[in-house]
Amino acid sequence: MMHSNWNKGFTLIELMITVAIVGIITSIAYPSYQGYLKTSNRGAAQSDLMALAAAMERHKASTYSYKGAAESAADTGKPAIFHSYSPSSEPATNKKYDLTIESVSASGSSYMITATPVSGTSQAGDGNVYYYSDGRKAWDKDNSSSLSSSEYCWGC
């Protein structure tokens, strides 16, 4: 009976092919993963806006107006509630969006609130997310600082 002295293992060519295949798969999967993270973080911002909208409604129920819901009883700016962080996501040090009361009507009967991506995070450049007191929702998908008629949705 003859025994061959073949070494068991992988050849350099086999290892190079494996590394190339892993590299190709990674180059395809990583951008998709990044897109998923942005969509997920935007979803958290939308949830935060809905929580802020509920807080705005509680404020109106007690004061009969949306005025004075921001910090220091101001009408616009950082909201008195959730002023330093997004409640549905991470701690303030890792936040991806800033919540803001953008406008309150002169009569105090309507408002617009926004979630603005924090610069220097993975969300930077993703476009603001808006919620209006009449229930309209918008996302500045092209980050142009103006909303087109097709951007008045959160899932567009």
Beta strands, then each sheet from edge to edge (+ up, - down):
strand 1: 97-104
strand 2: 111-117
strand 3: 129-132
strand 4: 137-139
sheet 1: 1+ 2- 3+ 4-
end
